[in-house]
Amino acid sequence: MALRTPLPADQVAERLGQTGWSGDTTEIHRTFAVEYDIAMRIVAEVAEAAVELEHRPDIDIRWDRLHFAMTTHTAGDVVTELDFKTAERINEIARRHGAAPA
């Protein structure tokens, strides 16, 4: 399966359960509880991963929360394997920095 092929609802649901993310076939998202200065470090590393994967998540930084959302625009604003590859990298980076799921 190609990275930008839309995933069916059952596969999205399965992958959401595996990754700790929420969403549906149009978008996945996750929020982490983390201090602002740590959030900025996480975002810098996520930016590097985004360039490497050629996939950019939407990022919202608040006082004590860091929120990510993704869809594959080039596939018609649907969830693809690329979204989950990026989600797994974000999980890894956040975990390394001690960010907890909110």
TIPA-829403 format. One record per atom (N, C-alpha, C): residue number from 1; residue in one letter; atom name; x, y, z. Coordinates in Angstrom, 2 decimals, decimal comma, m for minus. Example, Ala and Ser with C-alpha at 12.3 -4.5 7.8 and 13.67 -1.06 7.14 Angstrom:
2
n 1	res a	atom N	c1 13,19	c2 m5,69	c3 7,80
n 1	res a	atom CA	c1 12,30	c2 m4,50	c3 7,80
n 1	res a	atom C	c1 13,20	c2 m3,30	c3 7,80
n 2	res s	atom N	c1 12,85	c2 m2,25	c3 7,08
n 2	res s	atom CA	c1 13,67	c2 m1,06	c3 7,14
n 2	res s	atom C	c1 12,90	c2 0,03	c3 7,87
! end
This chain:
102
n 1	res m	atom N	c1 0,85	c2 m1,18	c3 0,00
n 1	res m	atom CA	c1 0,00	c2 0,00	c3 0,00
n 1	res m	atom C	c1 0,89	c2 1,24	c3 0,00
n 2	res a	atom N	c1 0,53	c2 2,19	c3 m0,80
n 2	res a	atom CA	c1 1,29	c2 3,44	c3 m0,88
n 2	res a	atom C	c1 1,00	c2 4,30	c3 0,36
n 3	res l	atom N	c1 1,97	c2 5,12	c3 0,70
n 3	res l	atom CA	c1 1,84	c2 5,97	c3 1,89
n 3	res l	atom C	c1 0,67	c2 6,94	c3 1,83
n 4	res r	atom N	c1 0,30	c2 7,35	c3 0,62
n 4	res r	atom CA	c1 m0,76	c2 8,35	c3 0,47
n 4	res r	atom C	c1 m2,09	c2 7,76	c3 m0,01
n 5	res t	atom N	c1 m2,26	c2 6,46	c3 0,14
n 5	res t	atom CA	c1 m3,52	c2 5,81	c3 m0,20
n 5	res t	atom C	c1 m4,47	c2 5,95	c3 0,98
n 6	res p	atom N	c1 m5,70	c2 6,41	c3 0,74
n 6	res p	atom CA	c1 m6,65	c2 6,55	c3 1,85
n 6	res p	atom C	c1 m6,88	c2 5,21	c3 2,56
n 7	res l	atom N	c1 m6,92	c2 5,27	c3 3,89
n 7	res l	atom CA	c1 m7,17	c2 4,06	c3 4,68
n 7	res l	atom C	c1 m8,66	c2 3,92	c3 4,95
n 8	res p	atom N	c1 m9,17	c2 2,68	c3 4,90
n 8	res p	atom CA	c1 m10,59	c2 2,46	c3 5,23
n 8	res p	atom C	c1 m10,82	c2 2,64	c3 6,73
n 9	res a	atom N	c1 m12,06	c2 2,87	c3 7,09
n 9	res a	atom CA	c1 m12,43	c2 3,18	c3 8,48
n 9	res a	atom C	c1 m11,96	c2 2,13	c3 9,46
n 10	res d	atom N	c1 m12,04	c2 0,84	c3 9,12
n 10	res d	atom CA	c1 m11,63	c2 m0,20	c3 10,06
n 10	res d	atom C	c1 m10,13	c2 m0,15	c3 10,33
n 11	res q	atom N	c1 m9,34	c2 0,15	c3 9,32
n 11	res q	atom CA	c1 m7,89	c2 0,27	c3 9,52
n 11	res q	atom C	c1 m7,55	c2 1,52	c3 10,31
n 12	res v	atom N	c1 m8,24	c2 2,60	c3 10,06
n 12	res v	atom CA	c1 m8,01	c2 3,83	c3 10,84
n 12	res v	atom C	c1 m8,33	c2 3,56	c3 12,31
n 13	res a	atom N	c1 m9,45	c2 2,93	c3 12,58
n 13	res a	atom CA	c1 m9,83	c2 2,63	c3 13,96
n 13	res a	atom C	c1 m8,79	c2 1,75	c3 14,64
n 14	res e	atom N	c1 m8,31	c2 0,75	c3 13,94
n 14	res e	atom CA	c1 m7,28	c2 m0,13	c3 14,50
n 14	res e	atom C	c1 m6,01	c2 0,64	c3 14,82
n 15	res r	atom N	c1 m5,56	c2 1,46	c3 13,89
n 15	res r	atom CA	c1 m4,33	c2 2,24	c3 14,09
n 15	res r	atom C	c1 m4,49	c2 3,29	c3 15,18
n 16	res l	atom N	c1 m5,67	c2 3,87	c3 15,31
n 16	res l	atom CA	c1 m5,91	c2 4,83	c3 16,39
n 16	res l	atom C	c1 m5,71	c2 4,13	c3 17,73
n 17	res g	atom N	c1 m6,23	c2 2,92	c3 17,85
n 17	res g	atom CA	c1 m6,07	c2 2,17	c3 19,08
n 17	res g	atom C	c1 m4,62	c2 1,83	c3 19,37
n 18	res q	atom N	c1 m3,83	c2 1,61	c3 18,34
n 18	res q	atom CA	c1 m2,42	c2 1,26	c3 18,52
n 18	res q	atom C	c1 m1,57	c2 2,47	c3 18,89
n 19	res t	atom N	c1 m1,94	c2 3,64	c3 18,41
n 19	res t	atom CA	c1 m1,09	c2 4,82	c3 18,58
n 19	res t	atom C	c1 m1,51	c2 5,75	c3 19,70
n 20	res g	atom N	c1 m2,74	c2 5,62	c3 20,18
n 20	res g	atom CA	c1 m3,23	c2 6,53	c3 21,22
n 20	res g	atom C	c1 m3,79	c2 7,83	c3 20,66
n 21	res w	atom N	c1 m3,89	c2 7,92	c3 19,35
n 21	res w	atom CA	c1 m4,46	c2 9,11	c3 18,72
n 21	res w	atom C	c1 m5,97	c2 8,93	c3 18,62
n 22	res s	atom N	c1 m6,68	c2 10,03	c3 18,31
n 22	res s	atom CA	c1 m8,13	c2 10,02	c3 18,10
n 22	res s	atom C	c1 m8,40	c2 10,51	c3 16,70
n 23	res g	atom N	c1 m9,64	c2 10,33	c3 16,26
n 23	res g	atom CA	c1 m10,02	c2 10,86	c3 14,96
n 23	res g	atom C	c1 m10,89	c2 9,92	c3 14,17
n 24	res d	atom N	c1 m10,85	c2 10,11	c3 12,87
n 24	res d	atom CA	c1 m11,65	c2 9,31	c3 11,95
n 24	res d	atom C	c1 m10,93	c2 9,27	c3 10,60
n 25	res t	atom N	c1 m11,62	c2 8,98	c3 9,54
n 25	res t	atom CA	c1 m10,97	c2 8,85	c3 8,23
n 25	res t	atom C	c1 m10,59	c2 10,19	c3 7,60
n 26	res t	atom N	c1 m10,99	c2 11,30	c3 8,24
n 26	res t	atom CA	c1 m10,65	c2 12,60	c3 7,67
n 26	res t	atom C	c1 m9,53	c2 13,32	c3 8,40
n 27	res e	atom N	c1 m9,29	c2 12,96	c3 9,69
n 27	res e	atom CA	c1 m8,24	c2 13,61	c3 10,46
n 27	res e	atom C	c1 m7,94	c2 12,81	c3 11,72
n 28	res i	atom N	c1 m6,66	c2 12,81	c3 12,11
n 28	res i	atom CA	c1 m6,28	c2 12,25	c3 13,40
n 28	res i	atom C	c1 m5,66	c2 13,36	c3 14,24
n 29	res h	atom N	c1 m5,77	c2 13,23	c3 15,57
n 29	res h	atom CA	c1 m5,25	c2 14,28	c3 16,43
n 29	res h	atom C	c1 m4,89	c2 13,73	c3 17,80
n 30	res r	atom N	c1 m4,01	c2 14,44	c3 18,49
n 30	res r	atom CA	c1 m3,60	c2 14,08	c3 19,84
n 30	res r	atom C	c1 m3,09	c2 15,31	c3 20,56
n 31	res t	atom N	c1 m3,39	c2 15,40	c3 21,85
n 31	res t	atom CA	c1 m2,94	c2 16,50	c3 22,69
n 31	res t	atom C	c1 m2,06	c2 15,95	c3 23,81
n 32	res f	atom N	c1 m0,98	c2 16,65	c3 24,07
n 32	res f	atom CA	c1 m0,05	c2 16,29	c3 25,14
n 32	res f	atom C	c1 m0,04	c2 17,39	c3 26,19
n 33	res a	atom N	c1 0,07	c2 16,97	c3 27,45
n 33	res a	atom CA	c1 0,25	c2 17,91	c3 28,56
n 33	res a	atom C	c1 1,75	c2 18,09	c3 28,73
n 34	res v	atom N	c1 2,20	c2 19,33	c3 28,55
n 34	res v	atom CA	c1 3,64	c2 19,60	c3 28,60
n 34	res v	atom C	c1 3,87	c2 21,08	c3 28,84
n 35	res e	atom N	c1 4,93	c2 21,40	c3 29,57
n 35	res e	atom CA	c1 5,27	c2 22,80	c3 29,80
n 35	res e	atom C	c1 5,66	c2 23,47	c3 28,49
n 36	res y	atom N	c1 5,41	c2 24,75	c3 28,42
n 36	res y	atom CA	c1 5,61	c2 25,51	c3 27,19
n 36	res y	atom C	c1 7,03	c2 25,37	c3 26,62
n 37	res d	atom N	c1 8,05	c2 25,50	c3 27,46
n 37	res d	atom CA	c1 9,42	c2 25,44	c3 26,95
n 37	res d	atom C	c1 9,75	c2 24,05	c3 26,39
n 38	res i	atom N	c1 9,22	c2 23,00	c3 27,01
n 38	res i	atom CA	c1 9,41	c2 21,64	c3 26,49
n 38	res i	atom C	c1 8,64	c2 21,48	c3 25,18
n 39	res a	atom N	c1 7,45	c2 22,06	c3 25,12
n 39	res a	atom CA	c1 6,66	c2 22,00	c3 23,88
n 39	res a	atom C	c1 7,44	c2 22,57	c3 22,71
n 40	res m	atom N	c1 8,15	c2 23,66	c3 22,94
n 40	res m	atom CA	c1 8,92	c2 24,28	c3 21,86
n 40	res m	atom C	c1 10,03	c2 23,35	c3 21,38
n 41	res r	atom N	c1 10,64	c2 22,61	c3 22,29
n 41	res r	atom CA	c1 11,68	c2 21,64	c3 21,90
n 41	res r	atom C	c1 11,08	c2 20,50	c3 21,10
n 42	res i	atom N	c1 9,92	c2 20,04	c3 21,54
n 42	res i	atom CA	c1 9,23	c2 18,97	c3 20,82
n 42	res i	atom C	c1 8,89	c2 19,42	c3 19,41
n 43	res v	atom N	c1 8,35	c2 20,62	c3 19,29
n 43	res v	atom CA	c1 7,97	c2 21,15	c3 17,98
n 43	res v	atom C	c1 9,18	c2 21,23	c3 17,05
n 44	res a	atom N	c1 10,31	c2 21,64	c3 17,57
n 44	res a	atom CA	c1 11,52	c2 21,73	c3 16,73
n 44	res a	atom C	c1 11,90	c2 20,36	c3 16,18
n 45	res e	atom N	c1 11,81	c2 19,33	c3 17,02
n 45	res e	atom CA	c1 12,13	c2 17,98	c3 16,54
n 45	res e	atom C	c1 11,07	c2 17,44	c3 15,60
n 46	res v	atom N	c1 9,81	c2 17,73	c3 15,88
n 46	res v	atom CA	c1 8,73	c2 17,31	c3 14,98
n 46	res v	atom C	c1 8,91	c2 17,98	c3 13,62
n 47	res a	atom N	c1 9,34	c2 19,23	c3 13,61
n 47	res a	atom CA	c1 9,57	c2 19,93	c3 12,34
n 47	res a	atom C	c1 10,62	c2 19,21	c3 11,50
n 48	res e	atom N	c1 11,68	c2 18,74	c3 12,14
n 48	res e	atom CA	c1 12,71	c2 17,99	c3 11,42
n 48	res e	atom C	c1 12,14	c2 16,69	c3 10,85
n 49	res a	atom N	c1 11,35	c2 15,99	c3 11,65
n 49	res a	atom CA	c1 10,73	c2 14,75	c3 11,19
n 49	res a	atom C	c1 9,75	c2 15,03	c3 10,05
n 50	res a	atom N	c1 9,01	c2 16,14	c3 10,14
n 50	res a	atom CA	c1 8,05	c2 16,50	c3 9,10
n 50	res a	atom C	c1 8,75	c2 16,73	c3 7,76
n 51	res v	atom N	c1 9,89	c2 17,38	c3 7,80
n 51	res v	atom CA	c1 10,65	c2 17,60	c3 6,57
n 51	res v	atom C	c1 11,12	c2 16,26	c3 6,01
n 52	res e	atom N	c1 11,64	c2 15,41	c3 6,88
n 52	res e	atom CA	c1 12,13	c2 14,10	c3 6,46
n 52	res e	atom C	c1 11,01	c2 13,26	c3 5,85
n 53	res l	atom N	c1 9,83	c2 13,26	c3 6,47
n 53	res l	atom CA	c1 8,70	c2 12,46	c3 5,99
n 53	res l	atom C	c1 7,91	c2 13,14	c3 4,89
n 54	res e	atom N	c1 8,19	c2 14,41	c3 4,65
n 54	res e	atom CA	c1 7,46	c2 15,21	c3 3,67
n 54	res e	atom C	c1 5,96	c2 15,24	c3 4,00
n 55	res h	atom N	c1 5,69	c2 15,49	c3 5,29
n 55	res h	atom CA	c1 4,30	c2 15,55	c3 5,77
n 55	res h	atom C	c1 4,25	c2 16,49	c3 6,96
n 56	res r	atom N	c1 3,39	c2 17,49	c3 6,90
n 56	res r	atom CA	c1 3,36	c2 18,54	c3 7,92
n 56	res r	atom C	c1 2,10	c2 18,47	c3 8,77
n 57	res p	atom N	c1 2,26	c2 18,22	c3 10,08
n 57	res p	atom CA	c1 1,09	c2 18,25	c3 10,96
n 57	res p	atom C	c1 0,69	c2 19,69	c3 11,29
n 58	res d	atom N	c1 m0,57	c2 19,88	c3 11,63
n 58	res d	atom CA	c1 m1,01	c2 21,16	c3 12,20
n 58	res d	atom C	c1 m0,62	c2 21,12	c3 13,66
n 59	res i	atom N	c1 m0,10	c2 22,22	c3 14,18
n 59	res i	atom CA	c1 0,40	c2 22,27	c3 15,55
n 59	res i	atom C	c1 m0,20	c2 23,48	c3 16,25
n 60	res d	atom N	c1 m0,70	c2 23,24	c3 17,48
n 60	res d	atom CA	c1 m1,25	c2 24,31	c3 18,31
n 60	res d	atom C	c1 m0,56	c2 24,23	c3 19,66
n 61	res i	atom N	c1 0,12	c2 25,30	c3 20,04
n 61	res i	atom CA	c1 0,86	c2 25,35	c3 21,30
n 61	res i	atom C	c1 0,12	c2 26,29	c3 22,24
n 62	res r	atom N	c1 m0,17	c2 25,79	c3 23,44
n 62	res r	atom CA	c1 m0,81	c2 26,59	c3 24,48
n 62	res r	atom C	c1 0,07	c2 26,56	c3 25,71
n 63	res w	atom N	c1 m0,36	c2 27,24	c3 26,75
n 63	res w	atom CA	c1 0,41	c2 27,37	c3 27,98
n 63	res w	atom C	c1 0,92	c2 26,03	c3 28,49
n 64	res d	atom N	c1 0,05	c2 25,02	c3 28,57
n 64	res d	atom CA	c1 0,46	c2 23,72	c3 29,10
n 64	res d	atom C	c1 m0,05	c2 22,56	c3 28,25
n 65	res r	atom N	c1 m0,33	c2 22,83	c3 27,00
n 65	res r	atom CA	c1 m0,84	c2 21,81	c3 26,08
n 65	res r	atom C	c1 m0,18	c2 21,97	c3 24,71
n 66	res l	atom N	c1 0,03	c2 20,83	c3 24,08
n 66	res l	atom CA	c1 0,58	c2 20,79	c3 22,72
n 66	res l	atom C	c1 m0,31	c2 19,87	c3 21,91
n 67	res h	atom N	c1 m0,95	c2 20,40	c3 20,88
n 67	res h	atom CA	c1 m1,93	c2 19,66	c3 20,09
n 67	res h	atom C	c1 m1,44	c2 19,48	c3 18,66
n 68	res f	atom N	c1 m1,57	c2 18,26	c3 18,17
n 68	res f	atom CA	c1 m1,22	c2 17,94	c3 16,78
n 68	res f	atom C	c1 m2,45	c2 17,41	c3 16,07
n 69	res a	atom N	c1 m2,60	c2 17,76	c3 14,80
n 69	res a	atom CA	c1 m3,68	c2 17,22	c3 13,96
n 69	res a	atom C	c1 m3,10	c2 16,97	c3 12,56
n 70	res m	atom N	c1 m3,60	c2 15,91	c3 11,93
n 70	res m	atom CA	c1 m3,09	c2 15,58	c3 10,60
n 70	res m	atom C	c1 m4,17	c2 14,99	c3 9,70
n 71	res t	atom N	c1 m4,02	c2 15,30	c3 8,44
n 71	res t	atom CA	c1 m4,75	c2 14,69	c3 7,35
n 71	res t	atom C	c1 m3,81	c2 14,76	c3 6,15
n 72	res t	atom N	c1 m4,04	c2 13,96	c3 5,16
n 72	res t	atom CA	c1 m3,20	c2 14,01	c3 3,96
n 72	res t	atom C	c1 m3,93	c2 14,82	c3 2,90
n 73	res h	atom N	c1 m3,55	c2 16,07	c3 2,79
n 73	res h	atom CA	c1 m4,20	c2 16,98	c3 1,83
n 73	res h	atom C	c1 m4,04	c2 16,50	c3 0,40
n 74	res t	atom N	c1 m2,86	c2 15,96	c3 0,08
n 74	res t	atom CA	c1 m2,59	c2 15,53	c3 m1,30
n 74	res t	atom C	c1 m3,39	c2 14,29	c3 m1,70
n 75	res a	atom N	c1 m4,04	c2 13,64	c3 m0,74
n 75	res a	atom CA	c1 m4,89	c2 12,48	c3 m1,03
n 75	res a	atom C	c1 m6,36	c2 12,85	c3 m0,94
n 76	res g	atom N	c1 m6,65	c2 14,14	c3 m0,78
n 76	res g	atom CA	c1 m8,04	c2 14,57	c3 m0,71
n 76	res g	atom C	c1 m8,55	c2 14,78	c3 0,70
n 77	res d	atom N	c1 m7,65	c2 15,16	c3 1,62
n 77	res d	atom CA	c1 m8,02	c2 15,42	c3 3,02
n 77	res d	atom C	c1 m8,60	c2 14,18	c3 3,69
n 78	res v	atom N	c1 m7,85	c2 13,10	c3 3,58
n 78	res v	atom CA	c1 m8,20	c2 11,84	c3 4,22
n 78	res v	atom C	c1 m6,99	c2 11,32	c3 5,00
n 79	res v	atom N	c1 m7,22	c2 10,33	c3 5,85
n 79	res v	atom CA	c1 m6,14	c2 9,75	c3 6,63
n 79	res v	atom C	c1 m5,48	c2 8,63	c3 5,84
n 80	res t	atom N	c1 m4,14	c2 8,66	c3 5,85
n 80	res t	atom CA	c1 m3,34	c2 7,68	c3 5,12
n 80	res t	atom C	c1 m2,27	c2 7,10	c3 6,05
n 81	res e	atom N	c1 m1,53	c2 6,15	c3 5,53
n 81	res e	atom CA	c1 m0,42	c2 5,57	c3 6,29
n 81	res e	atom C	c1 0,59	c2 6,65	c3 6,67
n 82	res l	atom N	c1 0,75	c2 7,64	c3 5,85
n 82	res l	atom CA	c1 1,69	c2 8,72	c3 6,13
n 82	res l	atom C	c1 1,31	c2 9,47	c3 7,41
n 83	res d	atom N	c1 0,03	c2 9,65	c3 7,65
n 83	res d	atom CA	c1 m0,41	c2 10,29	c3 8,88
n 83	res d	atom C	c1 0,01	c2 9,47	c3 10,10
n 84	res f	atom N	c1 m0,13	c2 8,16	c3 10,01
n 84	res f	atom CA	c1 0,25	c2 7,32	c3 11,15
n 84	res f	atom C	c1 1,75	c2 7,20	c3 11,31
n 85	res k	atom N	c1 2,50	c2 7,21	c3 10,23
n 85	res k	atom CA	c1 3,96	c2 7,23	c3 10,36
n 85	res k	atom C	c1 4,40	c2 8,50	c3 11,09
n 86	res t	atom N	c1 3,79	c2 9,61	c3 10,73
n 86	res t	atom CA	c1 4,11	c2 10,87	c3 11,38
n 86	res t	atom C	c1 3,64	c2 10,86	c3 12,84
n 87	res a	atom N	c1 2,47	c2 10,32	c3 13,10
n 87	res a	atom CA	c1 1,95	c2 10,22	c3 14,47
n 87	res a	atom C	c1 2,89	c2 9,40	c3 15,34
n 88	res e	atom N	c1 3,39	c2 8,30	c3 14,82
n 88	res e	atom CA	c1 4,31	c2 7,47	c3 15,59
n 88	res e	atom C	c1 5,61	c2 8,21	c3 15,91
n 89	res r	atom N	c1 6,10	c2 8,99	c3 14,96
n 89	res r	atom CA	c1 7,30	c2 9,80	c3 15,22
n 89	res r	atom C	c1 7,02	c2 10,86	c3 16,28
n 90	res i	atom N	c1 5,85	c2 11,49	c3 16,20
n 90	res i	atom CA	c1 5,48	c2 12,50	c3 17,20
n 90	res i	atom C	c1 5,39	c2 11,84	c3 18,57
n 91	res n	atom N	c1 4,77	c2 10,68	c3 18,66
n 91	res n	atom CA	c1 4,68	c2 9,96	c3 19,94
n 91	res n	atom C	c1 6,07	c2 9,70	c3 20,51
n 92	res e	atom N	c1 6,97	c2 9,26	c3 19,67
n 92	res e	atom CA	c1 8,33	c2 8,95	c3 20,11
n 92	res e	atom C	c1 9,04	c2 10,20	c3 20,63
n 93	res i	atom N	c1 8,93	c2 11,28	c3 19,89
n 93	res i	atom CA	c1 9,56	c2 12,55	c3 20,29
n 93	res i	atom C	c1 8,95	c2 13,05	c3 21,59
n 94	res a	atom N	c1 7,64	c2 13,06	c3 21,69
n 94	res a	atom CA	c1 6,95	c2 13,53	c3 22,89
n 94	res a	atom C	c1 7,34	c2 12,68	c3 24,10
n 95	res r	atom N	c1 7,39	c2 11,37	c3 23,93
n 95	res r	atom CA	c1 7,74	c2 10,46	c3 25,02
n 95	res r	atom C	c1 9,16	c2 10,75	c3 25,52
n 96	res r	atom N	c1 10,08	c2 10,99	c3 24,59
n 96	res r	atom CA	c1 11,47	c2 11,28	c3 24,96
n 96	res r	atom C	c1 11,58	c2 12,55	c3 25,82
n 97	res h	atom N	c1 10,66	c2 13,47	c3 25,61
n 97	res h	atom CA	c1 10,66	c2 14,74	c3 26,33
n 97	res h	atom C	c1 9,77	c2 14,71	c3 27,58
n 98	res g	atom N	c1 9,18	c2 13,55	c3 27,85
n 98	res g	atom CA	c1 8,35	c2 13,42	c3 29,05
n 98	res g	atom C	c1 6,94	c2 14,00	c3 28,92
n 99	res a	atom N	c1 6,49	c2 14,25	c3 27,71
n 99	res a	atom CA	c1 5,14	c2 14,77	c3 27,52
n 99	res a	atom C	c1 4,14	c2 13,65	c3 27,76
n 100	res a	atom N	c1 3,08	c2 13,96	c3 28,48
n 100	res a	atom CA	c1 2,04	c2 12,98	c3 28,79
n 100	res a	atom C	c1 0,80	c2 13,25	c3 27,94
n 101	res p	atom N	c1 0,12	c2 12,19	c3 27,51
n 101	res p	atom CA	c1 m1,14	c2 12,42	c3 26,80
n 101	res p	atom C	c1 m2,10	c2 13,22	c3 27,70
n 102	res a	atom N	c1 m2,77	c2 14,21	c3 27,13
n 102	res a	atom CA	c1 m3,70	c2 15,04	c3 27,91
n 102	res a	atom C	c1 m5,09	c2 14,44	c3 27,86
! end
